[in-house]
Amino acid sequence: MDTKELLKKVRKIEIKTRRLSDHIFSGEYHSSFKGRGMTFSEVRQYQFGDDIRSIDWNVTARYNEPYIKVFEEERELTMMLMVDVSASESFGTIQQFKRDLITEISATLAFSAIQNNDKVGLLLFSDEIELFIPPKKGKTHVLRIIRELIEFHPKSKKTDITHALRYLSNVMKKKVILFILSDFMDDDYDNALKIVGKKHDVTGIRVFDKYETELPKLGMVLMQDAESEKLVCVNTNSKAVRTNYKANYLKTVDYFENSFKKSGAGTISTRIDEGYVKKLLGYFKRRN
């Protein structure tokens, strides 16, 4: 992708996701993810409707009229986007690839964070750590993140969520809001997730295609595993084949949902041809 095309694509994503984050998500994001507590701001004269529990009795006695203490939320937070860039994310049969939707959701979350003056960082992973961008504030930083999500070419095609979680635990010493965006076609990551979930506020966003849920009847089809590159001839007309295919998919989904639930983390699942806006908003509101 040449520079002109890349900038055009970044701008297109920015316009769409910035509008969503400005008008829809920033308030919900602020309500859903709280700061570290309340810190003293100032003392001012009592006004009708103020909570009498906030009255500063020392200052009130000194001036012979009521004054109250004003507190503000100590807000600054850090968001980390942990994004799967393995080969299976470059799959999609309707409208777009999984990685395109992941990019859009990531951009929406990142703009929501900077609207609230929070830091945003990025971790791209396959079965190795492909790229780590430390958290920072500001629009320029978010645009860099979007550029990387659009044009990054991973070294590996495979997936290892456990490795990525362990890396994040090592580099992020303070609590972060962690969004893991993937199709979660992996296993044995539940223990690593439990450790991360004890320290960080974790949400898994699972992105999938409708033909990953059920195999259509297309006769004999030559298929290739995107990550292993293994070729296999599949009889899609076979009921047993389609039943096993669906069972394997449901097993992956159950493992994802149970692993996140046991670690105290939240989950969102969205199909690439469905709207993600209502699902994200609903998730934020349920957290309030």
C-alpha positions, -999 to 999 in steps of 0.1 A, spaced: 0 0 0 15 34 -10 16 63 13 -13 82 -4 -36 52 -2 -26 45 34 -33 81 45 -67 80 27 -76 48 45 -65 62 79 -85 94 73 -116 73 64 -114 53 96 -107 84 116 -137 103 103 -161 73 110 -147 62 144 -140 98 157 -177 107 151 -188 76 170 -164 82 199 -172 119 201 -210 116 201 -217 81 214 -189 63 232 -169 89 251 -195 95 278 -203 58 282 -165 50 283 -160 76 310 -189 61 331 -177 25 326 -141 28 335 -135 47 367 -105 66 379 -85 58 410 -108 76 433 -117 112 444 -92 139 451 -98 172 469 -102 202 445 -114 233 464 -136 248 491 -165 270 479 -197 286 494 -226 263 499 -253 264 472 -289 252 473 -289 215 465 -254 207 477 -249 176 499 -247 188 535 -223 159 542 -197 179 521 -198 209 545 -164 219 557 -172 228 593 -139 245 601 -142 270 572 -179 274 579 -171 284 615 -144 308 604 -165 327 580 -198 323 597 -215 310 566 -216 275 551 -188 262 528 -184 228 512 -154 207 501 -154 199 464 -138 167 451 -129 156 416 -124 122 402 -87 113 398 -92 102 363 -61 94 343 -63 59 330 -43 37 305 -59 17 278 -41 -12 261 -53 -27 228 -40 -62 225 -47 -72 188 -43 -106 172 -26 -102 138 -23 -139 129 -33 -151 95 -68 -162 105 -77 -125 110 -73 -120 72 -105 -141 66 -139 -127 58 -167 -137 33 -190 -107 36 -181 -70 33 -147 -71 50 -120 -91 67 -120 -98 105 -89 -76 108 -107 -46 91 -135 -48 118 -108 -52 145 -91 -20 132 -124 0 133 -133 -12 168 -98 -4 181 -99 31 166 -133 38 182 -120 27 216 -87 47 212 -106 79 203 -130 74 232 -100 71 255 -82 102 243 -115 121 246 -112 114 283 -75 124 284 -64 88 289 -33 71 274 -36 44 247 -10 17 238 -9 -11 213 3 -47 214 2 -67 181 7 -104 185 7 -137 166 25 -166 183 52 -140 190 51 -103 200 50 -85 166 49 -49 179 46 -30 211 37 7 212 39 22 248 8 41 260 6 78 252 -20 106 249 -31 126 219 -46 123 184 -12 120 166 -5 89 187 -39 73 179 -34 79 142 -1 61 144 -19 32 161 -44 31 133 -17 32 106 0 2 122 -33 -17 124 -39 -11 87 -5 -18 72 14 -40 96 27 -72 81 33 -99 108 63 -122 107 43 -152 118 9 -166 108 2 -185 140 -15 -176 173 -4 -178 209 -26 -158 233 -8 -170 264 25 -157 252 9 -122 245 -7 -122 280 25 -130 297 44 -103 278 17 -77 288 20 -87 324 57 -81 323 56 -47 306 25 -32 322 32 -29 359 3 -6 367 -34 -14 362 -47 -9 326 -80 -12 308 -72 -41 285 -91 -49 253 -81 -82 236 -93 -82 200 -91 -116 183 -111 -145 168 -98 -165 198 -90 -196 177 -66 -208 204 -67 -227 236 -49 -232 269 -48 -194 277 -71 -196 307 -44 -197 333 -25 -167 318 -58 -148 316 -66 -154 353 -33 -138 362 -38 -108 340 -74 -105 352 -64 -102 388 -44 -70 381 -60 -54 350 -96 -46 338 -99 -70 309 -124 -73 280 -122 -99 252 -138 -88 219 -143 -118 197 -147 -111 160 -160 -139 137 -174 -147 102 -207 -164 97 -191 -192 77 -169 -200 107 -201 -209 126 -215 -233 100 -202 -250 69 -223 -244 38 -231 -272 14 -208 -267 -15 -198 -302 -24 -161 -312 -24 -140 -282 -15 -102 -277 -12 -96 -258 20 -64 -243 35 -57 -235 71 -46 -199 71 -22 -204 100 -7 -239 93 -11 -235 55 -22 -272 54 -45 -281 25 -73 -306 29 -102 -317 6 -135 -315 25 -169 -330 15 -192 -301 26 -222 -321 16 -215 -346 44 -238 -340 74 -212 -356 98 -185 -332 85 -208 -302 90 -218 -314 124 -181 -318 135 -173 -284 120 -200 -267 141 -191 -286 172 -155 -275 170 -166 -239 165 -189 -241 196 -161 -256 216 -139 -226 208 -166 -202 218 -174 -220 250 -138 -220 260 -135 -183 253 -166 -173 273 -158 -196 302 -122 -186 304 -131 -149 305 -159 -154 330 -137 -174 354 -110 -146 353 -136 -119 361 -133 -104 326 -160 -92 302 -168 -104 267 -182 -91 235 -188 -112 204 -196 -96 170 -199 -110 135 -182 -90 108 -214 -84 89 -232 -71 120 -231 -37 136 -207 -35 166 -219 -2 179 -250 -14 198 -230 -43 213 -202 -20 225 -227 5 239 -247 -22 256 -215 -36 272 -205 -2 285 -239 4 300 -240 -30 317 -208 -21 335 -222 12 350 
